[in-house]
Structure formats: C-alpha cells, structure tokens
Amino acid sequence: MKIKKFEGKSEHEIMQRVKDELGVSAIILSIKRKPYKGIMAFFRAPLVVITAAYEEKSSAERIWEEAAGLRQSASYLFEREEKRERDESDPAIKKGAEIKAPSPVLLNPAASQAAPVSRPAASFVSEIKLSDQQQRIASLENKLTMTEELLEKVVAQLNVAEQMAKSPEARKYDNSLIQIFYESLVEQGVMPEIAEKVLEDVDSIDEREKIDITLIVKIVYNTILNILGEPDAIEDEAGDGGTRTVAFMGPTGVGKTTTIAKLSSILTLNHNKRVGLITADTYRIAAVEQLKTYAEILGLDVKVVYDNKEVQGSVGSLEGDNDVILIDTAGRSHRNDGNLTELKELLEMIPDSRRCLVLSVATKCEDLLNIIKTYSAVTEFDLIFTKLDETGTLGSILNICHITGCKASYVTFGQNVPDDIEIVKPDKLAKALLGLGTGQGHPFLRKGSGL
C-alpha cells in the first residue's frame, strides 16, 4: 500500500477528493487540523489534512478492470436490447405504447402506408456499441495471453542458442539442463563451489535418469528450498500469547529504519496489529524524525531512548497496549568493537526479544560474511536483505544461507512504504536463481507479495 496526504478547507471536500482519486477502497489513516502560521492564523480557518492509504494497481490489473468494465457495459446493452424486444413482442405493452404515443402528422397518408416498417435507429447504435466493446475485450485478453507466450518462447530460444554456441571445453556438465542451471546460478552471483554443491545430488544420479527433465528440475529446486529454509514472519507471531519484541540491527545505511516503517504499516493496516516503536538510533536525528513521522501517520506510540538502561522501561511501558514492539538500533560498523559492545548491552536489556540482522544484498558477499561473523559473536539472529532493486543478482542470499545456516525472513526492494517489502518466498527465489521465472525484469519488483 501507499500513503498520500490531502489538504483543503473542508473535510467534506477532501473526502470527496480522496474518493475520486484513490477510490472507495482507500483507508483513512488520520484527519487533522493544520493552522496557518504568522498573522494569517488569526484571519483564516485552519486547513484540514487527511492522510489516506491505498493499493496501487499494476498495469495488468488495470487492463483486467477495464475489460471487466467493458463486459459490464456490454451486459447492460444486451439486457436493454432484450427488454426492448420483449416489450415489442408483448401485445399489452405494445397496445399501451400505441395509446400513449401522440398521433403523427401525416403529410402523405398513402405514402406512409406503403413505407416498409424499419427498426429504430437506437437499435442499430446499440448493436454497433456491443460489437466494438466485445472486440476491445477480446483484444485486451489476447494482449495479456500473447505477451506471456512470447516471453516464454524468447527465453527458450535464448537458452538453446547459448548452449549451441559453447564449445565442449567450456562446459562443466555433459547434461545440458544441469549446465544451464550451473551457469544461471553463477550468473546470479552464487559462488561456483556452492553452485556445484547445489547440483551435486542431481549430477550423481544414474545417466538413464538424467534424461528425465522433470526429475532434474525437482531435485535442484528442492535442494535450493532446503538451503533457504522456511521464513518466520513477524506478523504470524505478533499478538500470539503476549507482546512480541523484535530488535533490528545492522551496519549503517542498510535501511533498518525504512524496513521498520514498512513492517509497522503492514502489521497495522493489513493485520490489525497494535504496534509500538522504540528508537535507540539517536546518533542520527533524521532517523528519529523519520520514525516519528511514520508513527504519527499510523497513530502509533513511539519512544526515544538515549541510554541502554532506558530500553527496558520503554518496552515495559508499551507492552500492555501493543501486540508487537519494533526496536530500531543505531547502525554499527562490524569493525568497531566499542559499538558492538554497546549493542550487546542494549540486547541484554531485552533478553526475550527476537533479533533481525539487516543487510544490503548489494554489498559484496565477502563483506557480508565478515559482517555476519562479527554480529554472530553478539547474538543469534534471522536475516533481512534490503536493496534488491539496486542489484541484478540474488546469489548472495543463497551463499549466506548455505554458509551460515541462517534463514532469511524478509527482502526489500525499494523506498515505497509499505509496498516494497516481502516475506521471503523460497520457491520464488529458487525459480529466479535457476532462470525459471516468467516475465522480464527483477522477480521481486513485480507485485504479488501477499503481505
């Protein structure tokens, strides 16, 4: 969902604008009065500010909605035409219409009697409109179907052409499908040794079984799913037997605060959870103000702590009124032992909290491993990978999960709150790594997260 503010002189006027621009499904988050500043404040009534959340539709959804609207219009015209024909065939209605209808002035009665009976012009207009709309509906449906089929054919042709161009010396595997999977994994940034590990089971099967393409795909696909594991969604835990506390940590600039804002919006708007926020990132004034702004829009409680000893008290003050508490910690360099000591002290104040390490997938895999190694000395954690929109490869996620055994819970892929976040779907990621996804572009920049 996206969030938008509207300003105007009256609440009725702005509500109408929200309805016209965002539709009746828009959610009103807040209605506030904004007074003018300076001397004008004494002479003018305060502005009304309404904050609304709405779901942005994809181009495909807009096409289908347009097609549905055309179908509805066509159905209406059909019903109207059938009613007209029924009325014309009903003697009672026809007789009543003849009685009520004014007598025409006949300039030439004889000519009138000889003239053939013709259908009303409106009937022909209706038929023309029906025909045009039916053609447009069919065109929109064909456009979607043909696009999907064309993309599948292009991908298939590219794979065949690439394999034919490779010399036998350049191939690592004799089986063409296994070779395609190996190259796809390496191109996605998976370490060659990990790619070989993924393909180890399928490469060891009997040569006669390697003819079975379905079997090869199933083995490789399931191997990747086992490495990624099943993610634990925060929304599934929130409000289930008391208040759940989740602390977010990680290097500077990876997007912890924005990720917390996205999760807060999803928990509040989509899952009706009560959310409390705590920020310990007082090193950056912008981080505090950013979180306060989102908290104000969503109507959430937010606490700012300046000392680790204040964390426990802040959590206690929010526990009774909230299902989940999200804690934003300051960015910590994995090369600074002093900062990590402070983080450890903070986490000791909330021993029962869940911990999430936020990492940018655009960071080099070697650096990611060093960061994880350092933070592992402080606490255990799940992983959240951010900034998928800033890279074309997703192999680092598989590398990290394979080497560390940690699970990735969420991925983010943009700045839009709360749209650009998704629970990790191992099947979606596996298909992307193997080049089996449909459509063009980054697999996580297409909608359908289900959050």
C-alpha positions as CSV (number, residue, x, y, z in Angstrom):
1,M,0.0,0.0,0.0
2,K,1.0,3.6,-0.5
3,I,0.2,6.6,1.7
4,K,-0.9,10.1,0.4
5,K,-1.9,13.3,2.1
6,F,-4.7,15.7,1.0
7,E,-5.2,19.3,2.2
8,G,-8.2,21.5,1.8
9,K,-10.6,23.9,3.5
10,S,-13.3,21.4,4.5
11,E,-13.4,17.8,5.5
12,H,-16.3,17.0,3.1
13,E,-14.4,18.5,0.1
14,I,-11.2,16.5,0.9
15,M,-13.1,13.2,1.5
16,Q,-14.6,13.6,-2.0
17,R,-11.2,14.2,-3.5
18,V,-9.9,11.0,-1.7
19,K,-12.8,9.1,-3.1
20,D,-12.4,10.4,-6.6
21,E,-8.6,10.0,-6.8
22,L,-8.0,6.8,-4.7
23,G,-11.4,5.1,-4.9
24,V,-13.8,3.9,-2.2
25,S,-11.3,1.2,-1.0
26,A,-8.9,3.9,0.3
27,I,-8.2,3.7,4.1
28,I,-8.3,6.9,6.1
29,L,-5.4,6.9,8.5
30,S,-5.9,10.3,10.1
31,I,-7.8,13.6,10.0
32,K,-6.0,16.6,11.4
33,R,-6.3,20.4,11.5
34,K,-3.3,22.4,10.3
35,P,-3.3,26.1,11.4
36,Y,-1.7,28.8,9.3
37,K,1.5,30.4,10.6
38,G,2.1,34.0,11.4
39,I,-0.5,36.8,11.4
40,M,-2.7,35.0,8.9
41,A,-3.6,32.4,11.6
42,F,-6.0,35.0,13.2
43,F,-8.0,35.5,10.0
44,R,-8.2,32.1,8.3
45,A,-9.6,28.8,9.5
46,P,-7.1,26.0,9.8
47,L,-6.6,23.6,6.8
48,V,-7.9,20.1,7.1
49,V,-5.2,17.4,6.4
50,I,-6.4,13.9,5.6
51,T,-3.9,11.0,5.3
52,A,-5.1,8.0,3.3
53,A,-3.6,4.6,2.4
54,Y,-4.3,3.0,-1.0
55,E,-3.4,0.0,-3.0
56,E,-1.6,0.9,-6.3
57,K,-2.8,-1.4,-9.1
58,S,-0.4,-2.9,-11.6
59,S,-0.9,-2.3,-15.4
60,A,-2.2,-5.9,-15.8
61,E,-4.8,-5.3,-13.0
62,R,-5.9,-2.0,-14.7
63,I,-6.3,-3.9,-18.0
64,W,-8.4,-6.6,-16.4
65,E,-10.5,-3.9,-14.6
66,E,-11.0,-2.1,-17.9
67,A,-12.1,-5.4,-19.5
68,A,-14.5,-6.1,-16.6
69,G,-16.0,-2.6,-17.0
70,L,-16.5,-3.2,-20.7
71,R,-18.1,-6.6,-20.0
72,Q,-20.5,-4.9,-17.6
73,S,-21.4,-2.2,-20.2
74,A,-21.9,-4.9,-22.8
75,S,-24.1,-6.9,-20.4
76,Y,-26.2,-3.8,-19.8
77,L,-26.7,-3.2,-23.5
78,F,-27.6,-6.8,-24.1
79,E,-30.2,-6.7,-21.3
80,R,-31.6,-3.4,-22.6
81,E,-31.9,-4.8,-26.1
82,E,-33.6,-8.0,-24.9
83,K,-36.1,-5.9,-22.8
84,R,-36.9,-3.8,-25.9
85,E,-37.5,-6.9,-28.0
86,R,-39.7,-8.4,-25.2
87,D,-41.7,-5.2,-24.9
88,E,-42.2,-5.1,-28.7
89,S,-43.5,-8.7,-28.7
90,D,-45.8,-8.2,-25.7
91,P,-49.3,-7.2,-27.1
92,A,-50.4,-5.5,-23.9
93,I,-47.3,-3.3,-23.7
94,K,-47.4,-2.6,-27.4
95,K,-51.0,-1.6,-27.2
96,G,-50.4,0.7,-24.2
97,A,-47.5,2.3,-26.1
98,E,-49.7,2.9,-29.1
99,I,-52.4,4.5,-26.9
100,K,-49.9,6.8,-25.1
101,A,-48.0,7.7,-28.2
102,P,-49.1,11.0,-29.9
103,S,-50.6,10.6,-33.4
104,P,-48.1,11.7,-36.0
105,V,-48.9,14.3,-38.5
106,L,-49.1,12.6,-41.9
107,L,-48.3,14.8,-44.8
108,N,-48.9,12.0,-47.2
109,P,-51.0,9.2,-45.7
110,A,-50.8,7.0,-48.7
111,A,-47.0,7.1,-48.8
112,S,-46.9,6.4,-45.1
113,Q,-49.0,3.2,-45.5
114,A,-46.7,2.0,-48.3
115,A,-43.5,2.6,-46.4
116,P,-41.8,-0.5,-45.0
117,V,-41.5,-0.9,-41.3
118,S,-38.0,-0.3,-40.1
119,R,-36.2,-0.9,-36.8
120,P,-35.4,2.1,-34.6
121,A,-32.1,3.8,-35.1
122,A,-31.2,3.3,-31.4
123,S,-31.2,-0.5,-32.0
124,F,-28.5,-0.2,-34.6
125,V,-26.5,2.1,-32.4
126,S,-26.7,-0.5,-29.6
127,E,-25.5,-3.2,-31.9
128,I,-22.6,-1.2,-33.1
129,K,-21.6,-0.4,-29.5
130,L,-21.9,-4.0,-28.4
131,S,-19.7,-5.1,-31.3
132,D,-17.0,-2.5,-30.6
133,Q,-16.8,-3.4,-26.9
134,Q,-16.7,-7.1,-27.5
135,Q,-13.8,-6.6,-29.9
136,R,-12.0,-4.4,-27.3
137,I,-12.5,-7.0,-24.6
138,A,-11.1,-9.8,-26.8
139,S,-8.1,-7.5,-27.7
140,L,-7.2,-6.9,-24.1
141,E,-7.4,-10.6,-23.2
142,N,-5.4,-11.6,-26.2
143,K,-2.7,-9.0,-25.4
144,L,-2.0,-10.5,-22.0
145,T,-2.0,-14.1,-23.2
146,M,0.2,-13.4,-26.2
147,T,2.7,-11.4,-24.1
148,E,3.2,-14.3,-21.7
149,E,3.6,-16.9,-24.6
150,L,6.1,-14.7,-26.4
151,L,8.3,-14.2,-23.3
152,E,8.4,-18.0,-22.7
153,K,9.4,-18.6,-26.3
154,V,12.1,-16.0,-26.2
155,V,13.6,-17.4,-23.0
156,A,13.6,-20.9,-24.5
157,Q,15.3,-19.8,-27.7
158,L,18.0,-17.9,-25.8
159,N,18.8,-20.9,-23.7
160,V,19.1,-23.2,-26.8
161,A,21.3,-20.6,-28.7
162,E,23.6,-20.1,-25.8
163,Q,24.2,-23.9,-25.3
164,M,24.8,-24.4,-29.1
165,A,27.5,-21.6,-29.1
166,K,29.5,-23.1,-26.2
167,S,32.4,-25.4,-27.0
168,P,32.7,-28.8,-25.2
169,E,35.7,-27.5,-23.3
170,A,33.7,-24.6,-21.8
171,R,31.0,-26.9,-20.4
172,K,31.3,-28.2,-16.9
173,Y,28.5,-30.7,-17.2
174,D,27.6,-33.1,-20.0
175,N,23.9,-32.8,-19.3
176,S,22.7,-29.6,-21.0
177,L,20.0,-28.8,-18.4
178,I,22.4,-29.2,-15.5
179,Q,24.9,-27.0,-17.4
180,I,22.1,-24.3,-17.9
181,F,21.3,-24.4,-14.1
182,Y,25.0,-24.1,-13.2
183,E,25.5,-21.1,-15.5
184,S,22.3,-19.5,-14.2
185,L,23.4,-19.8,-10.6
186,V,26.9,-18.4,-11.2
187,E,25.4,-15.5,-13.3
188,Q,23.2,-14.7,-10.3
189,G,26.2,-14.4,-8.1
190,V,26.2,-17.8,-6.5
191,M,29.7,-18.9,-5.6
192,P,30.9,-21.6,-8.1
193,E,31.6,-24.1,-5.3
194,I,28.1,-23.6,-3.8
195,A,26.6,-23.9,-7.3
196,E,28.4,-27.3,-7.6
197,K,27.1,-28.3,-4.2
198,V,23.6,-27.5,-5.2
199,L,24.0,-29.6,-8.3
200,E,25.9,-32.4,-6.6
201,D,22.9,-34.7,-6.0
202,V,21.4,-34.4,-9.5
203,D,24.9,-34.9,-11.1
204,S,25.3,-38.1,-9.2
205,I,22.1,-39.8,-10.4
206,D,22.2,-42.6,-13.0
207,E,22.7,-41.5,-16.5
208,R,19.4,-43.0,-17.6
209,E,17.6,-40.9,-15.0
210,K,19.3,-37.7,-16.3
211,I,17.0,-38.0,-19.4
212,D,14.1,-37.2,-17.1
213,I,14.0,-33.3,-17.2
214,T,11.2,-33.2,-14.6
215,L,13.3,-35.2,-12.1
216,I,16.4,-33.0,-12.6
217,V,14.4,-29.8,-12.1
218,K,12.7,-31.2,-9.0
219,I,16.0,-32.3,-7.3
220,V,17.8,-29.0,-7.9
221,Y,14.7,-26.9,-7.0
222,N,14.2,-28.8,-3.7
223,T,17.9,-28.6,-2.8
224,I,17.7,-24.8,-3.0
225,L,14.5,-24.7,-0.9
226,N,16.2,-26.8,1.8
227,I,19.1,-24.3,1.9
228,L,16.9,-21.3,2.2
229,G,14.5,-22.8,4.7
230,E,11.1,-21.6,5.7
231,P,11.0,-17.9,6.9
232,D,9.4,-16.9,10.2
233,A,7.0,-14.0,9.6
234,I,6.7,-11.4,12.4
235,E,3.0,-10.9,11.7
236,D,2.4,-14.6,12.4
237,E,3.9,-14.2,15.9
238,A,2.5,-10.8,16.8
239,G,-0.3,-10.9,19.4
240,D,0.0,-14.6,19.9
241,G,0.4,-15.0,23.6
242,G,1.6,-11.6,24.8
243,T,3.7,-8.8,23.3
244,R,6.4,-9.8,20.8
245,T,9.6,-7.6,20.8
246,V,11.8,-7.5,17.8
247,A,15.1,-5.7,17.6
248,F,16.7,-4.7,14.3
249,M,20.4,-4.3,14.0
250,G,23.0,-4.0,11.2
251,P,25.6,-1.7,9.6
252,T,24.9,1.9,8.8
253,G,22.9,2.8,5.7
254,V,21.3,-0.6,5.1
255,G,17.7,0.6,5.6
256,K,16.8,-0.5,9.1
257,T,14.5,2.5,9.8
258,T,12.7,2.2,6.5
259,T,12.3,-1.5,6.9
260,I,10.7,-0.9,10.4
261,A,8.4,1.6,8.8
262,K,7.2,-0.9,6.2
263,L,6.7,-3.6,8.7
264,S,4.8,-1.3,11.0
265,S,2.4,-0.3,8.2
266,I,1.8,-3.9,7.2
267,L,1.2,-5.0,10.7
268,T,-1.2,-2.1,11.4
269,L,-3.1,-1.8,8.0
270,N,-3.1,-5.4,6.8
271,H,-3.1,-7.5,10.0
272,N,-4.8,-5.1,12.5
273,K,-2.0,-5.5,15.0
274,R,-1.2,-2.9,17.6
275,V,2.4,-1.8,17.1
276,G,4.8,0.2,19.4
277,L,8.1,1.7,18.2
278,I,11.3,2.3,20.1
279,T,14.3,4.0,18.5
280,A,17.8,3.9,20.0
281,D,19.3,5.4,16.9
282,T,19.9,8.8,18.4
283,Y,23.2,9.2,16.6
284,R,21.2,10.3,13.5
285,I,18.5,13.0,14.1
286,A,17.0,12.1,10.7
287,A,16.4,8.5,11.8
288,V,14.4,9.6,14.9
289,E,12.3,12.1,12.9
290,Q,11.7,9.6,10.1
291,L,10.3,7.0,12.6
292,K,8.3,9.7,14.4
293,T,6.7,10.8,11.1
294,Y,5.6,7.3,10.2
295,A,4.3,6.7,13.8
296,E,2.3,9.9,13.6
297,I,0.7,8.9,10.2
298,L,-0.2,5.4,11.5
299,G,-1.2,6.6,15.0
300,L,1.5,4.5,16.8
301,D,3.3,5.0,20.1
302,V,7.0,5.8,19.8
303,K,9.7,6.0,22.4
304,V,13.1,7.5,22.0
305,V,15.9,6.1,24.3
306,Y,19.2,7.9,24.8
307,D,20.7,5.2,27.1
308,N,20.6,1.4,27.1
309,K,19.2,1.4,30.6
310,E,16.1,3.2,29.3
311,V,15.2,0.4,26.9
312,Q,13.8,-2.0,29.4
313,G,11.5,0.7,30.8
314,S,10.3,1.8,27.4
315,V,9.5,-1.8,26.5
316,G,7.5,-2.2,29.7
317,S,5.5,1.0,29.1
318,L,4.5,-0.3,25.6
319,E,3.8,-4.0,26.4
320,G,0.3,-3.7,27.7
321,D,-1.1,-1.8,24.8
322,N,0.6,-3.4,21.9
323,D,0.9,-6.8,20.2
324,V,4.4,-6.2,18.9
325,I,7.2,-3.7,19.7
326,L,9.8,-3.0,17.0
327,I,13.2,-1.6,18.1
328,D,15.4,0.4,15.8
329,T,19.1,0.3,16.9
330,A,21.9,2.6,15.7
331,G,24.0,1.4,12.7
332,R,27.1,-0.4,13.9
333,S,30.3,-0.9,12.0
334,H,31.4,-4.5,12.3
335,R,35.0,-3.1,12.5
336,N,34.3,-1.1,15.7
337,D,34.4,-3.3,18.8
338,G,33.2,-0.5,21.0
339,N,29.9,0.0,19.1
340,L,29.2,-3.7,19.2
341,T,29.8,-3.8,22.9
342,E,27.1,-1.1,23.3
343,L,24.7,-3.2,21.1
344,K,25.3,-6.2,23.2
345,E,24.4,-4.2,26.4
346,L,21.2,-3.0,24.8
347,L,20.2,-6.5,23.8
348,E,20.8,-7.8,27.3
349,M,18.1,-5.4,28.5
350,I,15.5,-7.3,26.3
351,P,16.7,-10.9,26.6
352,D,13.4,-12.4,25.2
353,S,13.4,-10.4,22.0
354,R,13.7,-11.7,18.5
355,R,16.8,-10.2,16.7
356,C,17.0,-9.5,13.0
357,L,20.2,-8.6,11.2
358,V,19.5,-6.2,8.3
359,L,21.9,-6.5,5.3
360,S,22.1,-4.9,1.9
361,V,22.2,-7.5,-0.9
362,A,24.2,-5.0,-2.9
363,T,27.2,-5.5,-0.5
364,K,30.0,-7.8,-1.7
365,C,29.4,-11.4,-0.5
366,E,32.9,-11.4,1.2
367,D,31.9,-8.3,3.3
368,L,28.5,-9.8,4.1
369,L,30.2,-12.9,5.5
370,N,32.6,-10.7,7.7
371,I,29.6,-8.7,9.0
372,I,27.7,-11.9,9.9
373,K,30.7,-13.4,11.6
374,T,31.1,-10.3,13.8
375,Y,27.5,-10.0,14.7
376,S,27.3,-13.7,15.4
377,A,29.6,-13.1,18.4
378,V,27.0,-10.7,19.8
379,T,23.7,-12.7,19.4
380,E,21.8,-15.1,17.2
381,F,19.5,-13.6,14.5
382,D,17.4,-14.0,11.4
383,L,18.3,-12.1,8.2
384,I,16.6,-9.4,6.3
385,F,18.0,-8.5,2.9
386,T,17.4,-5.0,1.6
387,K,18.0,-3.0,-1.6
388,L,17.3,-5.9,-4.1
389,D,16.4,-3.1,-6.5
390,E,20.0,-1.9,-6.5
391,T,21.4,-5.2,-7.9
392,G,20.6,-7.6,-10.7
393,T,21.9,-10.7,-8.9
394,L,20.4,-12.6,-5.9
395,G,23.1,-15.2,-5.4
396,S,24.4,-13.6,-2.2
397,I,21.2,-14.7,-0.4
398,L,21.8,-18.3,-1.2
399,N,25.5,-18.0,-0.4
400,I,24.9,-16.6,3.0
401,C,22.1,-19.1,3.9
402,H,24.3,-22.0,2.8
403,I,27.5,-20.9,4.6
404,T,25.9,-19.6,7.9
405,G,22.8,-21.8,8.2
406,C,20.8,-18.6,8.9
407,K,17.3,-18.1,7.5
408,A,16.2,-15.0,5.5
409,S,12.8,-13.7,6.7
410,Y,12.2,-10.7,4.5
411,V,13.6,-8.9,1.4
412,T,13.0,-5.3,0.5
413,F,13.3,-3.7,-3.0
414,G,12.6,0.0,-2.9
415,Q,11.7,3.0,-0.8
416,N,7.9,2.8,-1.1
417,V,6.2,2.3,2.3
418,P,4.8,-0.3,2.8
419,D,4.8,-1.8,-0.7
420,D,8.5,-2.7,-1.3
421,I,8.9,-5.5,1.2
422,E,8.0,-9.2,1.0
423,I,8.3,-12.3,3.2
424,V,11.0,-14.4,1.5
425,K,9.3,-17.0,-0.7
426,P,11.9,-19.8,-1.2
427,D,10.1,-21.1,-4.3
428,K,10.1,-17.6,-6.0
429,L,13.8,-17.1,-5.2
430,A,14.7,-20.6,-6.4
431,K,13.0,-20.1,-9.7
432,A,14.8,-16.7,-10.1
433,L,18.2,-18.3,-9.4
434,L,17.5,-21.1,-11.9
435,G,16.2,-18.8,-14.6
436,L,12.8,-20.5,-14.4
437,G,10.8,-17.3,-13.6
438,T,8.3,-16.0,-16.1
439,G,8.3,-12.4,-17.4
440,Q,11.1,-9.9,-17.7
441,G,12.8,-7.8,-15.1
442,H,13.7,-8.3,-11.5
443,P,11.5,-11.0,-9.9
444,F,11.0,-9.1,-6.7
445,L,10.0,-5.8,-8.5
446,R,6.8,-7.4,-9.7
447,K,3.8,-7.3,-7.4
448,G,2.1,-10.2,-5.6
449,S,3.7,-10.4,-2.2
450,G,0.7,-11.4,-0.4
451,L,1.6,-9.3,2.6
